[in-house]
């Protein structure tokens, strides 16, 4: 039996027509909030859509049932979730204290079990991969491939894994496996970024550094949406598979892919050698697969709701906006004036100025 979704939006009063959806009327609350009406936990149930004065010409609204193949829904009605929506008043101090404690414990275990050359397995792992070839390009690509296989493989097993051991336990397994491999890959890239064959040298171009810096800076606004809720990342809050729709998602449905491509282009153009090309090829290939796999998993989890979001978004940035499938709200900029984006701005700037510290820490590992 097909699953139906109950939706609501503003309209002008019309008589009931045979074969059309049934309409009911009520007085809406007039404000500027649009509430997502579909999530994995409440799919199939009606969620109130609070209409704004600019879109409600009459004091009435309609409630209708949407079939599986019908995606003709008003573009200003969110089916997915409002991304980066952070309500400071709803935050619990105890949750963030717990998050800080969890982060400290994770970093301590990572250092002892993986990073420390005398006690950890990180050096053994990298040496094992390096024994396959003397080429830093091959090793770089293999490290990226191993991480991609584990990361995407566990992501594909998320639904059965969460049913078997629970959401929080599976997140610990996922992060505990992916994080060490990601660190090894990043450290190897930092330590060997100037190895290999120099293909071009553009660092003397006066304006290039500034252009690539801006490109890299913007890339993190695309990379960030995969971790909109840090408390879920650390399993303080129960992890969920989100169907985001607003904010950066209006520009591209797969912002992490776009952000990774931007990051890879900026670093490869600046470094200009074969190791950077190998790293970029592996990372971009992984994210291309991740985009396809992510759509597949969201389709399984959300069904018709994902079809609606897919129909009004695009993988290629701005494509859905240019062809009219995505209509940006007049106050679209407000979807970015939020605390999470302010935080990522600070962290990105901090990471840039911390590059010397990151390089020194990577050299200490001798990978």
N, C-alpha and C positions, 0 to 999 in steps of 0.2 A: 504494500500500500504506500502510495506516495506521501511523503511528509509535506504538510502545508505550513506556510508561514503567515502569521497575522501581521498586517502592516497598517499604518495610519498616516494620513497626510491631509493638507488643506485642500478645499475644492469649493466650487460654487454649487448650490443646491440644485439637484436634478431629480426627476421622477425615477422610480424604480423601473428597470427595463428587464424583461424576461431574458434569462440566460446570462445576465451580467451579475457582478458581485453585489451582495446586499450591503446597503449603507445604513449606518446608524449615526446619530448626531448627538453631540454633547458640547458643552462649552469648554474650550481648551484654556490652559494657562498660557498667557501670552508673555513669553520671555525669549531670551536668545540662546536657549539650550536645546540641542538636538541629542536625544538619547539613542544609543545603538539599540536595535530591536532584535538582534539575533546573536546568540553566543552558544557555545557548546552546552552550557548548563541550562539554558532557558529556551532553547530553540523550540518553536511551536507555540509559545505563549505570547500573549500580547503585552508589549511594553509601551507605555504612554509616550507619544511623540509630542513634545511641547513646542508649539508653533510660535514663530516670531511674528511681530506685527507687520513686517515687510512682506511676508509670504502668506498672510491670512487675511484675505479680503472680506471674509464673512466670519461670523462667530459660529463656525461649525467645522466639522471635520468628517472624514470618511474612514471607515475600517473595512478592509477587504481581504480576501483570501487569495494568495498568490500561488498559482500552480507551478510545477517544477520547470516548465519551459518558458514561463512568463518573466522577463526581466525588465519590463517596461515600468520601472518604478521611478518616481520623481528623484532627480539627482541630489536634492538637498536633504533627503531622508537617509540617514546612516543605517546601513545593514550591519556593517562591521563595527569595530570599537573605535572610540576617539583616542587616537594615539598621543602619547606624551601628556595625557591628562593627569596632572599631579595635584592633589588637594592636600595642602600642608596641614589643614585642620584635622584631617582624618588620619594623619600619621601618628603612630605610637612610638614614644621614646624608647620603650623597652624593645621594640622590634629592631630599631636601628642600633641599639646597644648589642643586641643579639647578633645582628649582621656584622658589626665590627669584630665581635668575638669570633664568629665563624671565619671571617676573612683572615684574622690573625692566626687561627689554628691551621687553616688551609695553607697559608704561606709558610708556616713553620714546618709542616709535614712535607711540603713541596721542596723546601730547602734540604731537609735531612734525607728524604727518600729519593730525591732526583737530582738536585742541583749540586750539592756538596760532592766533590770528586772522591772524597775519602769514604763516604757512606752511601751515596746515592747511585742509582742505576742510569742516570742520564748520560754520563760519559761512556759507559759500556754500550748503551743503545746507539749513540752516534758513531762510536768506533766500529760497531758491527755493520752499520749501514755504509760507513766509509770504506770498509774492507771489500765491498762489492766492486768499487772502481776508484781509481786515483783521480778521476775527473771531478772537480768541485761542482760542475754543472750537473752531472749525473747524481751525485750525492744530494745536492739541493733539491733536485726534482723528486728523488726517491723519498726524502723526508716529507716533502709536501704531499706526495701521493699516499704515504702511510697515514699521515694525519687526516687527509681527506677521506680515506677508506674507513677509518675508525669513526670519525666524526659523523659523516653522512650515514654510515651503516647503523650506528646507534640511534641516530635521529629517525631512521626508517623503522626501527624496532620500538619506537616510543610507545605506541598504542598498546601492543601486547605486553611490553615491559612494565608499563604503569599498571596494567591490570594484574600483573603477576606479583610485583613487589611494592606498588604504590608510587604516587607521583614524586614524593620527596626522595625516596630511596633511589628511584631511577635517575633523578637529577644528580644526586651525589655520584652515582656510577658514571653517568655521562660526563660530568665535569671532571671527576677524578681521573678519568681515562684520557679525555681530550686535552686538558690543560697541560700536563707534562709534555705531550707530543707537540703541542703548539709552541711551548717555550723552547724546546729543543730546535724546532724549525727556525724560529725567530733568531735565536742565539747563533745558530750556524750561519744564517744569512748575514748577521751583523759582522761576524768574525771573518767571513770569506767574501764580503761584498765587492772587494777590489781584486779578487782572484780571477782567473779565466782570461779570455781574450778580449782586449779592448776593441770594441766595434766602432765607437765614435767618441769624440771628446768635445762637449759643448759647454763645459763649465765656465769657460771664459766669456761666453755671451753675456753682456751686461744685464739685460732684462730677464734672462731665463730663470734665475734663482727666484725672483719675486713671483713670476708667473707660476712656477711649479709649487712654490710655497702656498700660494692662494689655492691652487688645485688640490693640494694635499690637505689643507685646512678644511675646505668644503667637503672633501671626501668623508670626513668623520661625521658630518651631519647625516650622511647617507648610511654609514656603517652602524651608527648608534641604535636604530630602531629594533635591532635584534635583541637588545637588552633594555627595553623601556622600563621594566620593573626590576630593579636590582635585588629587591627582597625575594623575588621569585628565582632569580639566578642563583642566589645563595640558599634557596629552599627554606628561607624563613617563612615566606608566604608559600602556599601550595602552588607549584608551577602549573601553568596553563598554556595551551596552544592558542594563541590569539589570532583573531582575524582583524588586523588593523585596517583602517580605511581613510582616516583624515591625515592632515599634516603632510609629511614627506611622501606618504603613500599616494597622494593625488598626483604627484609628479612621476613616480614609478612604483609599481607593485613590488619590485625587488630592489629596495634601496641598498641592501648590503652588497649585491652584485655590482651595482653602479659605483658605489663607494670604493669597492676593491679594485675595479678597473681604473678609476681615477688615481688611486694610490699607486698602483703598479705602473701606470704610465708616467706619473711624476717621478718616481724613483728610478725607473729604467732609463728615462731620457737623461736624468742627471748623472747616474753612474755610468751608463753606456757600455756595459760589458756583457759577456755571455752568461755569467752567474745571475745577474739581474734579470736577463731574459728568461732563463730557466725557472727562476723563482716566480716571475710574473705569469709565465705560461701555466705552471702548476696551480697557482692561486686562482687565476681567472677560469681555468678549466674546472676546478673544484666548485667555484661559485656558479658557473653555468649549469652544472649538474644540480647544484643545490637549488637553483631557481626552478628547474623542472620538477625536482623531487618535492620541493616545498608546495608547489601548486597541486601536485598529486595528493599529498598528505592533507592539505586544506580541503580539497574536494571530497576526500573520504570523510573527514571530520565534520565539515559544515554543509556539504551538499549544495543545495539550491542557493543558499546565502553566498557561498563563494562564487557561484556562477554570476550573481548580480554584481559583486565587487569586481570580478574579472572583466565583466562587460563594460565597466566604467573606468577601468584603469589600464595601464600598459606596462610592459617590461622596459621598453625603450623610453627614456625620460621625455616627458612633455608630449608624447605621441597621442595619448588619449585626450589631452587638452586641445591640441591642434586640430584633431579631427572631430571635436565637439562631443565626444563621449563623456568627458569630465568637464564640468562647469565649476570653476572656482568661485567660492563665496566672495562677496565684496570685502569682507573683513578676513580674508584668508590669512593675512599676515599674523593675526592673533593666534593662529594654531601653532606658531613658532615662538611666541612670546610666553614661554612657560619655563618653569624651573629646570626640568631635565635638559632643555637645550642650552640654558645658561650654564648648567654644570658641565656639559660636554664641551662648551666653549673654553671654560677654564681648564679642563683636563687636557684638551688638545694643545692649548698654549703651553701648559706645564710640560707635556710630553716633548714638545719641540725644544724647549730650553733645557730639558733633562737628557737630551741626546748624548752629551759627553758622559754623563753618569751611566747611561744604558750601555754605551760602548765599553766603558771601563769594567763594568760588571760582567759583560759578555767575555771580555778577554781573560778575566779571572778564571773562567771555567775551562779554558784551553780546549774547546771543542773544535 
